[in-house]
Amino acid sequence: MSAADATIRRWLLRAEGTAVTATMLALVVVAAIALFVSGLPAAGSAALGVAVFVVFFALGTVIDVWAARRLDWSAAFAVLASYALRMALIALVGVALVNSGVLASSTWFGAGLGVATCVWVAGLFAGHLTGRWPIYDQAVA
């Protein structure tokens, strides 16, 4: 493994960490807004929406790390396919929870999912834009 590979992996994990941190802050904000606007059951529904999103995307980090090790076209395809699969599974879980009657507020659940999605993507952008990505690799002597 070259120094550039190690640096790329480190900054990829930093970008994912930025996304997780931003999304956890969004959970607190959305739940607090739901609590003040609609009460405790709505806050729980909003927090559950964010939590469902975080679980699916945090588990997907395993695929992202695997892809960072491979650094070829199949790895990029695996990451894109896993994103599509994660979004489809989140939609299925969301519809199942809404139809089951478990949620106190499907509106706040959806708001939690939507905010988590936007904040996660913004966190990834912030992590990648502030990363120090190597542009060359020196041969080891």
C-alpha positions in Angstrom: 0.0 0.0 0.0 1.4 3.4 -1.0 1.3 6.5 1.1 -1.2 8.0 -1.3 -3.6 5.0 -0.7 -3.3 5.4 3.0 -4.1 9.1 2.7 -7.1 8.5 0.5 -8.5 6.0 2.9 -7.9 8.3 5.9 -9.7 11.2 4.2 -12.5 9.0 3.0 -13.2 8.0 6.6 -12.9 11.7 7.6 -15.6 12.6 5.0 -17.9 9.8 6.3 -17.3 11.0 9.9 -18.2 14.5 9.0 -21.4 13.2 7.5 -22.3 11.2 10.6 -21.5 14.1 12.9 -23.7 16.5 10.9 -26.5 14.0 10.7 -26.4 13.4 14.5 -26.7 17.2 15.0 -29.6 17.2 12.6 -31.3 14.5 14.7 -31.2 16.7 17.7 -32.4 19.8 15.8 -35.3 18.0 14.0 -36.4 16.2 17.2 -36.3 19.5 19.2 -38.4 21.3 16.5 -40.9 18.4 16.4 -41.1 18.4 20.2 -41.9 22.1 20.4 -44.3 22.1 17.4 -46.2 18.8 17.9 -45.1 17.2 21.2 -43.1 14.2 22.4 -44.6 11.5 20.1 -43.8 13.6 17.0 -40.2 14.1 18.3 -39.9 10.3 18.6 -41.1 9.8 15.1 -38.7 12.4 13.7 -35.8 10.9 15.7 -36.7 7.4 14.3 -36.7 8.8 10.8 -33.1 10.1 11.2 -32.1 6.9 13.0 -33.3 4.7 10.2 -31.3 6.7 7.7 -28.1 6.7 9.8 -28.3 2.9 10.4 -28.5 2.2 6.7 -25.8 4.6 5.6 -23.5 3.8 8.5 -23.6 0.1 7.6 -22.9 1.1 4.0 -19.6 2.6 5.1 -18.3 -0.9 5.1 -18.8 -1.1 1.3 -17.2 2.4 0.9 -14.1 1.3 2.8 -13.9 -1.9 0.7 -14.2 0.1 -2.4 -11.4 2.5 -1.3 -9.1 -0.5 -1.0 -9.8 -1.7 -4.6 -9.7 1.6 -6.5 -11.0 0.2 -9.8 -14.2 0.5 -11.8 -15.9 -2.4 -10.1 -15.5 -0.7 -6.7 -17.1 2.5 -8.0 -20.0 0.4 -9.4 -20.3 -1.4 -6.0 -20.6 1.9 -4.2 -23.2 3.4 -6.6 -25.2 0.2 -6.5 -25.1 0.1 -2.7 -26.3 3.7 -2.5 -29.3 2.8 -4.7 -30.0 -0.4 -2.7 -29.8 1.6 0.6 -32.2 4.2 -0.7 -34.7 1.5 -1.8 -34.4 -0.3 1.6 -35.0 3.0 3.4 -38.1 3.6 1.3 -39.4 0.1 2.0 -38.7 0.4 5.8 -40.3 3.8 5.8 -43.5 2.7 4.0 -43.7 -0.4 6.3 -43.4 1.8 9.4 -46.0 4.3 8.2 -48.5 1.6 7.2 -47.9 -0.4 10.5 -49.3 2.4 12.7 -46.2 2.3 14.9 -45.4 6.0 14.2 -47.1 8.8 16.0 -46.5 11.1 13.1 -45.7 10.0 9.6 -45.1 13.6 8.7 -42.3 14.1 11.2 -40.9 10.7 10.3 -40.7 11.8 6.7 -39.2 15.1 7.7 -36.5 13.3 9.7 -35.7 11.1 6.7 -35.6 14.1 4.4 -33.4 16.2 6.6 -31.1 13.3 7.4 -30.6 12.7 3.6 -29.8 16.4 2.9 -27.5 16.8 5.8 -25.7 13.5 5.1 -25.0 14.6 1.5 -23.9 18.1 2.7 -21.6 16.4 5.3 -20.0 14.3 2.6 -19.5 17.3 0.4 -17.9 19.2 3.3 -15.7 16.3 4.2 -14.5 15.8 0.6 -14.1 19.5 -0.1 -11.9 20.0 2.9 -9.9 16.8 2.4 -6.3 16.9 1.4 -6.2 14.4 -1.5 -2.9 13.4 -2.9 -2.4 14.2 -6.6 0.7 12.1 -7.1 2.6 9.2 -5.5 6.3 9.0 -5.0 8.1 5.8 -5.6 9.4 4.1 -2.5 13.2 3.7 -2.6 
